[in-house]
């Protein structure tokens, strides 16, 4: 049998919903013709509840945002950090 990346031997996704959204974003980012916007966010001191990933040693990207994140309304999964 042939395995597809992201699928187990039974043809089911190996990703959680958040991980799948992140993987889809990374696969489709070259296809999307979106204008990049730059904005500043000022975060309070302490834990933010934001999971950051650095794919292929590139720009850090928001991977997950926890419900307790005080700046959740200002972030989206897939946002790049500069």
Secondary structure by P-SEA (a helix, b strand, c coil): ccccccccccccccccaaaaaaaaaaacccccbbbbbbbbbbbccccccbbbbbcccccccccccccccccccccccccccc
